[in-house]
Amino acid sequence: MADPEEHPTDLPECPSAQGAGLLPRELRAWMVMLAAVGAVEQRLGSVLKERLDVSHDEFLILCLLAEQPRAGLRMTRIAELLGRPKTRLTYQIACLQHAGLVTRKSVCGDKRGVEVALTDKARRLLEEASGTLAATVTGALSHVMGPDQHEAMYGLLPDLAAEPAKPEAR
C-alpha cells in the first residue's frame, strides 16, 4: 500500500465529479461514491487486520451489530442489510464466533432462526480501535474527494469538512 504522505493533500476535484463527460449527474455521483468506498476499503484493510484481526466484510458485520441492542440481529436480517449471500455470512459469523467476537443462538419459537450478538470482547475492541478507524476513513476520503464532495459528506462525517486533510497517524 502506498504511503499516504506520498500523495498531496490538496488534490484536485475527482475527474468524474467535474461534469464534463457523457455521464448524467447521478452516474457521476455514483462513480465518486465508488472511488471513495474503494479508497476506504484499501486503507482500512490493513488497520482492521492489525487492530481487530478481522477482514473488511467481518468488520461490517461487527459495525452493524454494534449499532443494535445487546440482543443482536437475526442472520437473515444481517444478510439483507449487508447484501451478502447467507452462505457467505454463515462462514463469516463462524470466523467471528471462533475469535470470540460474536455469539450465536437459536431464536425462541423458530428452529431455523439464528440471532447473532457482539460479545463484550468485541465491544471493547471496537471502542479501543474506533479513533484509529475513524481517522483512517477520514484520511482515505480526504485523498479521493474534492471540496464539493467534502461538503456533501459533511452530514455523514462532520470531521471530514471541519479539519484540513492530513494523513492519519500510524
Accessible surface in RSA format (square Angstrom, percent):
REM  Atomic radii and reference values for relative SASA: ProtOr
REM  Chains: A
REM  Algorithm: Lee & Richards
REM  Probe-radius: 1.40
REM  Slices: 20
REM RES _ NUM      All-atoms   Total-Side   Main-Chain    Non-polar    All polar
REM                ABS   REL    ABS   REL    ABS   REL    ABS   REL    ABS   REL
RES MET A   1   121.81  63.1  37.29  24.7  84.51 201.2  46.91  39.9  74.90  99.2
RES ALA A   2    55.67  51.2  34.31  52.9  21.36  48.6  43.74  61.6  11.93  31.6
RES ASP A   3    69.08  48.4  61.80  61.5   7.29  17.2  23.51  55.3  45.58  45.5
RES PRO A   4    11.52   8.4  10.94  10.0   0.58   2.1  11.52   9.5   0.00   0.0
RES GLU A   5   135.59  77.8 106.96  80.9  28.63  68.2  25.44  49.2 110.15  89.9
RES GLU A   6   125.83  72.2  90.70  68.6  35.13  83.7  40.99  79.3  84.84  69.3
RES HIS A   7    80.96  44.3  75.87  52.7   5.10  13.0  49.66  51.2  31.30  36.4
RES PRO A   8    78.74  57.4  66.13  60.3  12.61  45.8  78.05  64.4   0.68   4.2
RES THR A   9    57.04  40.6  43.68  44.3  13.36  31.9  14.54  19.5  42.50  64.3
RES ASP A  10   122.84  86.0  96.93  96.5  25.92  61.3  48.51 114.2  74.33  74.1
RES LEU A  11    54.28  30.2  39.54  28.3  14.74  37.1  39.60  27.8  14.68  39.5
RES PRO A  12   108.92  79.4  89.31  81.4  19.61  71.3 101.68  83.9   7.24  45.0
RES GLU A  13    45.03  25.9  38.40  29.1   6.63  15.8   7.85  15.2  37.18  30.4
RES CYS A  14    18.39  13.9  13.71  15.3   4.68  11.0   5.19  13.1  13.20  14.2
RES PRO A  15   111.21  81.0  99.06  90.3  12.15  44.2  99.28  82.0  11.93  74.1
RES SER A  16    32.14  27.2  21.73  29.0  10.42  24.0  29.64  63.1   2.50   3.5
RES ALA A  17    25.42  23.4   3.53   5.4  21.89  49.8   6.73   9.5  18.69  49.5
RES GLN A  18   106.73  59.7  74.15  54.2  32.58  77.6  23.14  49.2  83.59  63.4
RES GLY A  19    33.64  41.5   0.00   N/A  33.64  41.5   7.96  21.8  25.68  57.5
RES ALA A  20   101.25  93.1  59.78  92.2  41.47  94.3  70.51  99.3  30.74  81.4
RES GLY A  21    57.61  71.0   0.00   N/A  57.61  71.0  35.19  96.6  22.42  50.2
RES LEU A  22   185.14 103.1 152.13 108.8  33.01  83.0 155.57 109.3  29.58  79.6
RES LEU A  23    78.63  43.8  75.34  53.9   3.30   8.3  75.41  53.0   3.22   8.7
RES PRO A  24    73.66  53.7  62.06  56.6  11.60  42.2  73.63  60.8   0.02   0.1
RES ARG A  25   176.11  73.9 171.82  87.6   4.30  10.2  59.93  81.9 116.18  70.4
RES GLU A  26   120.86  69.4 110.07  83.3  10.79  25.7  66.28 128.2  54.58  44.6
RES LEU A  27    83.97  46.8  83.91  60.0   0.06   0.1  83.91  58.9   0.06   0.2
RES ARG A  28    47.34  19.9  47.24  24.1   0.10   0.2   8.39  11.5  38.95  23.6
RES ALA A  29    50.85  46.8  43.39  67.0   7.46  17.0  50.06  70.5   0.79   2.1
RES TRP A  30   126.65  50.8 125.00  60.5   1.65   3.9 108.43  57.8  18.21  29.6
RES MET A  31    84.32  43.7  81.74  54.1   2.58   6.1  64.24  54.6  20.08  26.6
RES VAL A  32     9.81   6.5   9.50   8.6   0.31   0.7   9.51   8.3   0.29   0.8
RES MET A  33   104.34  54.0 103.38  68.4   0.96   2.3  74.40  63.3  29.93  39.7
RES LEU A  34    79.69  44.4  72.03  51.5   7.66  19.3  72.36  50.8   7.33  19.7
RES ALA A  35    44.23  40.7  27.92  43.1  16.31  37.1  40.33  56.8   3.91  10.3
RES ALA A  36     7.03   6.5   7.02  10.8   0.01   0.0   7.03   9.9   0.00   0.0
RES VAL A  37    79.51  52.3  76.28  69.1   3.23   7.8  79.47  69.1   0.04   0.1
RES GLY A  38    35.06  43.2   0.00   N/A  35.06  43.2  30.47  83.6   4.59  10.3
RES ALA A  39    18.27  16.8  10.82  16.7   7.45  17.0  15.97  22.5   2.30   6.1
RES VAL A  40    20.81  13.7  20.78  18.8   0.03   0.1  20.79  18.1   0.02   0.1
RES GLU A  41    76.04  43.7  70.01  53.0   6.03  14.4  14.95  28.9  61.09  49.9
RES GLN A  42   120.79  67.5 102.59  75.0  18.20  43.3  36.08  76.8  84.72  64.3
RES ARG A  43    23.15   9.7  23.15  11.8   0.00   0.0   5.83   8.0  17.33  10.5
RES LEU A  44     5.46   3.0   5.46   3.9   0.00   0.0   5.46   3.8   0.00   0.0
RES GLY A  45    27.95  34.5   0.00   N/A  27.95  34.5  22.82  62.6   5.12  11.5
RES SER A  46    50.63  42.8  37.84  50.5  12.79  29.5  44.49  94.7   6.14   8.6
RES VAL A  47    10.25   6.7   9.51   8.6   0.74   1.8  10.25   8.9   0.00   0.0
RES LEU A  48     0.12   0.1   0.12   0.1   0.00   0.0   0.12   0.1   0.00   0.0
RES LYS A  49   121.32  59.2 114.95  70.5   6.37  15.2  78.85  71.0  42.47  45.2
RES GLU A  50   139.55  80.1 103.97  78.7  35.57  84.7  45.06  87.2  94.49  77.1
RES ARG A  51    88.05  37.0  68.54  34.9  19.51  46.5  18.72  25.6  69.33  42.0
RES LEU A  52    10.73   6.0   1.99   1.4   8.74  22.0   4.54   3.2   6.18  16.6
RES ASP A  53    97.97  68.6  84.74  84.3  13.23  31.3  29.11  68.5  68.86  68.7
RES VAL A  54     3.72   2.4   1.77   1.6   1.95   4.7   2.56   2.2   1.17   3.2
RES SER A  55    52.11  44.0  40.70  54.3  11.41  26.3  48.55 103.4   3.56   5.0
RES HIS A  56    37.13  20.3  32.44  22.5   4.69  12.0  24.05  24.8  13.08  15.2
RES ASP A  57    41.36  29.0  39.33  39.1   2.02   4.8   4.24  10.0  37.11  37.0
RES GLU A  58    22.09  12.7  22.09  16.7   0.00   0.0   0.38   0.7  21.71  17.7
RES PHE A  59    20.32  10.2  20.32  12.6   0.00   0.0  20.32  12.3   0.00   0.0
RES LEU A  60    50.63  28.2  48.72  34.9   1.91   4.8  48.88  34.3   1.75   4.7
RES ILE A  61     0.00   0.0   0.00   0.0   0.00   0.0   0.00   0.0   0.00   0.0
RES LEU A  62     1.75   1.0   1.75   1.3   0.00   0.0   1.75   1.2   0.00   0.0
RES CYS A  63    46.37  35.1  43.35  48.3   3.02   7.1  24.57  62.3  21.79  23.5
RES LEU A  64    32.81  18.3  28.28  20.2   4.52  11.4  32.42  22.8   0.38   1.0
RES LEU A  65     1.83   1.0   0.36   0.3   1.47   3.7   0.36   0.3   1.47   4.0
RES ALA A  66    38.46  35.4  20.64  31.9  17.82  40.5  20.64  29.1  17.82  47.2
RES GLU A  67   144.84  83.2 113.80  86.1  31.03  73.9  43.38  83.9 101.46  82.8
RES GLN A  68    48.52  27.1  38.27  28.0  10.26  24.4   1.84   3.9  46.68  35.4
RES PRO A  69    94.58  68.9  79.14  72.1  15.44  56.1  92.86  76.7   1.72  10.7
RES ARG A  70   156.42  65.7 142.32  72.5  14.10  33.6  70.93  96.9  85.49  51.8
RES ALA A  71    58.98  54.2  45.70  70.5  13.28  30.2  54.49  76.7   4.48  11.9
RES GLY A  72    11.10  13.7   0.00   N/A  11.10  13.7   1.27   3.5   9.83  22.0
RES LEU A  73    26.46  14.7  24.72  17.7   1.74   4.4  26.46  18.6   0.00   0.0
RES ARG A  74    84.73  35.6  82.61  42.1   2.11   5.0  38.35  52.4  46.38  28.1
RES MET A  75    24.32  12.6  23.62  15.6   0.70   1.7  20.34  17.3   3.98   5.3
RES THR A  76    59.32  42.2  58.60  59.4   0.73   1.7  46.44  62.4  12.88  19.5
RES ARG A  77   110.87  46.6 110.18  56.2   0.69   1.6  31.01  42.4  79.86  48.4
RES ILE A  78     0.02   0.0   0.02   0.0   0.00   0.0   0.02   0.0   0.00   0.0
RES ALA A  79     5.10   4.7   3.08   4.8   2.02   4.6   3.37   4.7   1.73   4.6
RES GLU A  80   115.55  66.3  87.16  65.9  28.39  67.6  44.30  85.7  71.25  58.2
RES LEU A  81    79.57  44.3  47.54  34.0  32.03  80.5  50.69  35.6  28.88  77.7
RES LEU A  82    34.71  19.3  21.08  15.1  13.63  34.3  25.64  18.0   9.07  24.4
RES GLY A  83    63.60  78.4   0.00   N/A  63.60  78.4  36.75 100.8  26.86  60.1
RES ARG A  84    63.34  26.6  53.82  27.4   9.52  22.7  12.60  17.2  50.74  30.8
RES PRO A  85    84.91  61.9  71.85  65.5  13.07  47.5  84.19  69.5   0.73   4.5
RES LYS A  86   123.60  60.3 118.20  72.5   5.40  12.9  73.02  65.7  50.58  53.9
RES THR A  87   114.66  81.5 103.31 104.7  11.35  27.0  87.00 116.9  27.66  41.8
RES ARG A  88   110.65  46.5 105.72  53.9   4.94  11.8  41.68  57.0  68.97  41.8
RES LEU A  89     0.45   0.3   0.45   0.3   0.00   0.0   0.45   0.3   0.00   0.0
RES THR A  90    64.05  45.6  64.05  64.9   0.00   0.0  49.80  66.9  14.25  21.5
RES TYR A  91   128.71  60.1 123.73  70.4   4.98  13.0  87.75  65.9  40.96  50.5
RES GLN A  92     1.76   1.0   1.76   1.3   0.00   0.0   1.25   2.7   0.51   0.4
RES ILE A  93     0.00   0.0   0.00   0.0   0.00   0.0   0.00   0.0   0.00   0.0
RES ALA A  94    39.12  36.0  34.09  52.6   5.04  11.5  35.00  49.3   4.13  10.9
RES CYS A  95    41.41  31.3  31.77  35.4   9.64  22.7  15.24  38.6  26.18  28.2
RES LEU A  96     1.54   0.9   1.27   0.9   0.27   0.7   1.54   1.1   0.00   0.0
RES GLN A  97    69.32  38.8  59.41  43.4   9.91  23.6  17.76  37.8  51.56  39.1
RES HIS A  98   172.03  94.0 141.14  98.1  30.89  79.0  97.89 100.9  74.14  86.3
RES ALA A  99    42.02  38.6  29.14  45.0  12.88  29.3  39.98  56.3   2.03   5.4
RES GLY A 100    29.51  36.4   0.00   N/A  29.51  36.4  26.70  73.3   2.80   6.3
RES LEU A 101     4.62   2.6   4.62   3.3   0.00   0.0   4.62   3.2   0.00   0.0
RES VAL A 102     2.92   1.9   0.00   0.0   2.92   7.0   0.00   0.0   2.92   7.9
RES THR A 103    70.05  49.8  68.86  69.8   1.20   2.9  56.14  75.4  13.92  21.0
RES ARG A 104    83.99  35.3  61.40  31.3  22.59  53.8  13.53  18.5  70.46  42.7
RES LYS A 105   125.69  61.3 116.95  71.8   8.74  20.8  76.04  68.4  49.66  52.9
RES SER A 106    82.05  69.3  62.23  83.1  19.82  45.7  27.85  59.3  54.20  75.9
RES VAL A 107    31.58  20.8  24.69  22.3   6.89  16.6  28.26  24.6   3.32   9.0
RES CYS A 108   132.40 100.2 100.52 112.1  31.88  74.9  47.72 120.9  84.68  91.3
RES GLY A 109    86.72 106.9   0.00   N/A  86.72 106.9  42.79 117.4  43.94  98.4
RES ASP A 110    46.11  32.3  40.89  40.7   5.22  12.4  18.49  43.5  27.63  27.6
RES LYS A 111   199.42  97.3 163.24 100.2  36.18  86.1 114.18 102.8  85.24  90.8
RES ARG A 112   211.46  88.8 185.72  94.7  25.74  61.3  73.18 100.0 138.28  83.8
RES GLY A 113     6.20   7.6   0.00   N/A   6.20   7.6   6.09  16.7   0.11   0.2
RES VAL A 114    46.61  30.7  42.64  38.6   3.97   9.6  42.64  37.0   3.97  10.8
RES GLU A 115    34.20  19.6  33.13  25.1   1.07   2.5   1.44   2.8  32.76  26.7
RES VAL A 116     0.00   0.0   0.00   0.0   0.00   0.0   0.00   0.0   0.00   0.0
RES ALA A 117    13.31  12.2  12.59  19.4   0.72   1.6  13.02  18.3   0.29   0.8
RES LEU A 118    12.31   6.9   0.26   0.2  12.05  30.3   0.26   0.2  12.05  32.4
RES THR A 119    27.30  19.4  21.56  21.9   5.74  13.7  27.30  36.7   0.00   0.0
RES ASP A 120   105.50  73.9  96.34  95.9   9.16  21.7  38.91  91.6  66.59  66.4
RES LYS A 121    92.21  45.0  86.08  52.8   6.14  14.6  51.03  45.9  41.18  43.9
RES ALA A 122     0.70   0.6   0.06   0.1   0.64   1.5   0.70   1.0   0.00   0.0
RES ARG A 123    51.80  21.8  46.21  23.6   5.59  13.3  25.04  34.2  26.76  16.2
RES ARG A 124   123.53  51.9 117.36  59.8   6.16  14.7  61.93  84.6  61.60  37.3
RES LEU A 125    35.82  19.9  35.21  25.2   0.61   1.5  35.21  24.7   0.61   1.6
RES LEU A 126    22.19  12.4  20.52  14.7   1.67   4.2  20.81  14.6   1.38   3.7
RES GLU A 127   138.93  79.8 122.85  92.9  16.08  38.3  45.04  87.1  93.89  76.7
RES GLU A 128   101.27  58.1  74.95  56.7  26.32  62.7  43.03  83.2  58.24  47.6
RES ALA A 129     1.56   1.4   1.56   2.4   0.00   0.0   1.56   2.2   0.00   0.0
RES SER A 130    59.87  50.6  55.43  74.0   4.44  10.2  36.93  78.6  22.94  32.1
RES GLY A 131    51.54  63.6   0.00   N/A  51.54  63.6  42.62 116.9   8.93  20.0
RES THR A 132    48.18  34.3  39.50  40.0   8.68  20.7  23.67  31.8  24.51  37.0
RES LEU A 133    11.25   6.3  11.06   7.9   0.19   0.5  11.25   7.9   0.00   0.0
RES ALA A 134    59.60  54.8  50.81  78.4   8.78  20.0  58.41  82.3   1.19   3.1
RES ALA A 135    46.37  42.6  36.34  56.1  10.04  22.8  43.54  61.3   2.84   7.5
RES THR A 136     0.56   0.4   0.56   0.6   0.00   0.0   0.14   0.2   0.43   0.6
RES VAL A 137    32.42  21.3  32.40  29.3   0.02   0.0  32.42  28.2   0.00   0.0
RES THR A 138    32.20  22.9  32.20  32.6   0.00   0.0  24.23  32.5   7.97  12.0
RES GLY A 139     2.92   3.6   0.00   N/A   2.92   3.6   2.51   6.9   0.41   0.9
RES ALA A 140     0.83   0.8   0.04   0.1   0.79   1.8   0.75   1.1   0.08   0.2
RES LEU A 141     7.61   4.2   7.61   5.4   0.00   0.0   7.61   5.3   0.00   0.0
RES SER A 142     5.39   4.6   2.88   3.8   2.51   5.8   0.35   0.7   5.03   7.1
RES HIS A 143    15.84   8.7  10.50   7.3   5.34  13.7   9.99  10.3   5.86   6.8
RES VAL A 144    41.60  27.4  28.78  26.1  12.83  30.9  35.82  31.1   5.78  15.7
RES MET A 145    12.17   6.3   7.54   5.0   4.63  11.0   8.27   7.0   3.90   5.2
RES GLY A 146     1.38   1.7   0.00   N/A   1.38   1.7   1.33   3.6   0.06   0.1
RES PRO A 147    96.46  70.3  84.77  77.3  11.69  42.5  90.33  74.6   6.12  38.1
RES ASP A 148    94.02  65.9  86.65  86.2   7.37  17.4  23.67  55.7  70.35  70.2
RES GLN A 149    20.36  11.4  18.78  13.7   1.58   3.8  10.67  22.7   9.69   7.3
RES HIS A 150    34.05  18.6  34.05  23.7   0.00   0.0  20.23  20.8  13.82  16.1
RES GLU A 151   128.58  73.8 119.88  90.7   8.70  20.7  43.15  83.5  85.43  69.7
RES ALA A 152    84.12  77.3  49.24  76.0  34.88  79.3  61.03  86.0  23.08  61.2
RES MET A 153    38.20  19.8  38.18  25.3   0.02   0.0  17.08  14.5  21.12  28.0
RES TYR A 154   109.56  51.2 109.19  62.1   0.37   1.0  66.75  50.2  42.81  52.8
RES GLY A 155    69.26  85.4   0.00   N/A  69.26  85.4  39.41 108.1  29.86  66.9
RES LEU A 156   135.20  75.3 112.98  80.8  22.22  55.9 115.08  80.8  20.12  54.2
RES LEU A 157    49.18  27.4  47.84  34.2   1.33   3.3  49.18  34.5   0.00   0.0
RES PRO A 158    72.15  52.6  72.14  65.8   0.01   0.0  72.14  59.6   0.01   0.0
RES ASP A 159    89.21  62.5  88.41  88.0   0.80   1.9  14.08  33.1  75.13  74.9
RES LEU A 160     2.60   1.4   0.01   0.0   2.59   6.5   0.24   0.2   2.35   6.3
RES ALA A 161    45.13  41.5  13.32  20.6  31.81  72.4  16.84  23.7  28.29  74.9
RES ALA A 162    74.68  68.7  35.98  55.5  38.69  88.0  45.77  64.5  28.91  76.6
RES GLU A 163    86.13  49.4  76.76  58.1   9.37  22.3  27.40  53.0  58.72  47.9
RES PRO A 164   109.66  79.9  93.64  85.4  16.02  58.2 106.23  87.7   3.43  21.3
RES ALA A 165    24.69  22.7   5.87   9.1  18.82  42.8   8.88  12.5  15.81  41.9
RES LYS A 166   121.13  59.1 113.00  69.3   8.13  19.3  70.65  63.6  50.48  53.8
RES PRO A 167    45.63  33.3  30.59  27.9  15.04  54.7  30.59  25.3  15.04  93.5
RES GLU A 168    20.00  11.5   3.82   2.9  16.18  38.5  11.26  21.8   8.74   7.1
RES ALA A 169    94.56  86.9  68.04 105.0  26.52  60.3  78.02 109.9  16.54  43.8
RES ARG A 170   166.95  70.1  85.14  43.4  81.81 194.8  98.29 134.3  68.66  41.6
END  Absolute sums over single chains surface
CHAIN  1 A    10438.1       8328.8       2109.3       6084.5       4353.6
END  Absolute sums over all chains
TOTAL         10438.1       8328.8       2109.3       6084.5       4353.6
